[in-house]
Amino acid sequence: MIQINNLKFSYPHHAVLDGISMTLTEGNVYGLLGENGVGKTTLLKLLAGLLKPSDGQILIEGQTPYKRSPFFLQDMFFVPEDFYAAEKSIKAFFDGKRKFYPKADIEKFNQLMNEFDVNPKWNISKISQGERKKAMIASSLALNTSIVLMDEPSNGLDIPSKSLLRKVVAQNAAEDKLFIISTHQVRDLENIIDPIIIMDNKQVLLNASIEQITDKLYFTTRETKIENTLYSEFTPNGYTSVELNKDGLQSKVNLESLFNATMAYRDIFKTMFNN
């Protein structure tokens, strides 16, 4: 479990997070959404212990991330958006990591590399960004940590690889694991992330499960634009709308529309989903 209490963080002359509090639990694949520059990567680095909070507290299974104790480090892995490409093979990279992770599984690593169609013998520094990203994702899942943090994992992936990313994350999600996946490309991960966290302007506007969201909001497409909706956008199929669910109707969350509605009515959504 991750407990965040009144978390604040500032770079020199620039505040990024201001008083964030939330509890994140195992058995979930959290989607961390927000425009570029709102603090998603900073939050992941704070959770990974790579940055120290300016104020407030983070506890992960009772551990303070910034202290970077071996007990903490061996059960958490952070996949950055960009990373240094060493002059070594992918297999050598994984072997160097797995000796620090007691639950690492070499068979799973080989299976995932095969699924991603990446050769473990390839030199990391000589392959494409997408191939490096697939190698890092495979490594992160094969290390079998309880907590996996991924920053924009679908960036650099082609369409088949994005589909495979969704598949392998869904297959590796479990009751004893906690994923946090940061993205600004909501369609890439729409079917696997739940709950949803939306960040903006140093704060969290929404932190809710798909069930909680559909209890309060109704997502639909209408032939004509309806007045007094929270959000409406014209598409070739009609007007995609986000409405208050006054009648308790069932609907499927449209993440892109949810995000746009949240950005348009920040105060309303922060109050509606104030956790």
PyMOL commands that set and color helices and strands:
alter all, ss='L'
color gray80, all
select helices_A, chain A and resi 40-47+65-67+70-73+90-98+106-115+124-126+129-142+159-172+186-189+210-216+255-264+266-272
alter helices_A, ss='H'
color red, helices_A
select strands_A, chain A and resi 2-11+14-24+28-33+55-60+76-79+147-151+178-183+196-200+203-208+217-222+231-235+238-244
alter strands_A, ss='S'
color yellow, strands_A
deselect
rebuild
show_as cartoon
